[in-house]
Amino acid sequence: MVKIDEALETIYQQITKKRVEIIPLQESINRVIAREYRAKLNLPSFDNSAMDGYALSCLSSGVRLRDETIYAGDDKEYSLYDDEAIRIMTGARVPFGCVAVIPQEKVNIDSDRLVFDEIKAGANIRKIGEDVLKDSKLISKGKKLNGYDIALLASQGIGYVEVYQKPKVTILSSGEELKAFYESILSHQIYNSNTPMFYARAKELGADVTFLNSSKDNEESLKEAISMALTSDLIITTGGASVGDKDFTISALKALGMEFLFHKVDIKPGKPTSLGKIQDTFIAILAGNPLAAMVNFELFIRPLILKLSNDSFFYHQLIETKVASDGYKIKRARDGVILGFWNGRFFKPLSKQDPFMISPLSLGNAMLVLKSSKEELNESVKIIHLELQSDIFEDILN
């Protein structure tokens, strides 16, 4: 059995495959970029007007207005003579000899002359390369692309991008008492909530996910199901890992040659949590109790999936905050996790969070990891936010 920090360190040290594919830019949302991209063009690519107004050849009021207008997209090159101005639209290339653009609302026209107050040189001109310089870095390797990254790449005329292939994850649960949500159940059976939870969460994290129906509670059935899934990068099993007479997960995995990276974690809830490998496939073993399975998925499997995605941001993002505990009691002999809700100012532990429970899962958005030596919650703590990741390692224990 290992400590929480030892289990995480084992995960962080794993070397993952780096399979690359080229896909259309518009399909690359939430994909991890496989190489650095640099700017092919200056942005703006030419000096242009930031306003609808008048391009000035000098800063003195009373300049003569030329009877022309420069529009965005005009391919004609314009020049200004001394003591001259020309009407210009936002985004249009400024003419040669332009020293400033004055907004139209700050100008009065007297005959063919522009009358205005003082204006500074260079005002309202977007300079070439002011936003992005040619050859500067656009996107770093290992970044998960969002819509704004896609906009930046599109602005450079990049239509296809190199990304890492999504990790392949298979979700497997054991237990003859488990039924899918679309099936009818008998009095001794329950609906399987863990598998849909892991399926959805792994999808959210960017994996290609496959679901294998719950196998029967015998070793041969488990071995057959696991063998079918060994083309995956990661198999997540839930349940069947304790000491019950019909808990065959560990024996089935050992029979298939699994080598443990760690076997059980000194944590509450979720002590059965384990990680191993069969050939190149990672095997994650999580407790069957829903809340225990959820917090250990977030603590250990989320960073593993992100690492399998080659995402640079695979560490937990910690937030320092205050606790609104309302007398929350700590009762544990092991390091443990408290699920709670962070509202941007305070972390409030959920009032109900026994390992078997399901209802708290949709109420929490953050976790607090405490050492067993903690007897009370400090006013100030560091929490793990369930939707944020970091590229910097930090100790998660309080």
Stockholm file with secondary structure:
# STOCKHOLM 1.0

chainA/1-398         MVKIDEALETIYQQITKKRVEIIPLQESINRVIAREYRAKLNLPSFDNSAMDGYALSCLSSGVRLRDETIYAGDDKEYSLYDDEAIRIMTGARVPFGCVAVIPQEKVNIDSDRLVFDEIKAGANIRKIGEDVLKDSKLISKGKKLNGYDIALLASQGIGYVEVYQKPKVTILSSGEELKAFYESILSHQIYNSNTPMFYARAKELGADVTFLNSSKDNEESLKEAISMALTSDLIITTGGASVGDKDFTISALKALGMEFLFHKVDIKPGKPTSLGKIQDTFIAILAGNPLAAMVNFELFIRPLILKLSNDSFFYHQLIETKVASDGYKIKRARDGVILGFWNGRFFKPLSKQDPFMISPLSLGNAMLVLKSSKEELNESVKIIHLELQSDIFEDILN
#=GR chainA/1-398 SS CBCHHHHHHHHHTCCCCCCEEEEEGGGCTTCBBCSCEECSSCBSSSCEESSSEEEESSSSTTEEEEEEEECTTCCSCCBCCTTEEEEECTTCBCCBTCCEEEEGGGCEEETTEEECCCCCTTTTEECTTSSBCTTSEEECTTCBCCHHHHHHHHTTTCCEEEEECCCEEEEEEECTTEECTTSCCCTTCEECCHHHHHHHHHHHTTCEEEEEEEECSSHHHHHHHHHHTTTSSEEEEESCCSSCTTCCHHHHHHHTTCEEEEECBSCBSCTTCEEEEETTEEEEEECSSHHHHHHHIIIIIHHHHHHHTTCSCCEEEEEEEEECCSSCCCCCSSCEEEEEEECSSEEEECSCCCTTCSGGGGTCCEEEEECTTCCSCCSEEEEEEEEEEESSCCCCBC
#=GC SS_cons         CBCHHHHHHHHHTCCCCCCEEEEEGGGCTTCBBCSCEECSSCBSSSCEESSSEEEESSSSTTEEEEEEEECTTCCSCCBCCTTEEEEECTTCBCCBTCCEEEEGGGCEEETTEEECCCCCTTTTEECTTSSBCTTSEEECTTCBCCHHHHHHHHTTTCCEEEEECCCEEEEEEECTTEECTTSCCCTTCEECCHHHHHHHHHHHTTCEEEEEEEECSSHHHHHHHHHHTTTSSEEEEESCCSSCTTCCHHHHHHHTTCEEEEECBSCBSCTTCEEEEETTEEEEEECSSHHHHHHHIIIIIHHHHHHHTTCSCCEEEEEEEEECCSSCCCCCSSCEEEEEEECSSEEEECSCCCTTCSGGGGTCCEEEEECTTCCSCCSEEEEEEEEEEESSCCCCBC
//
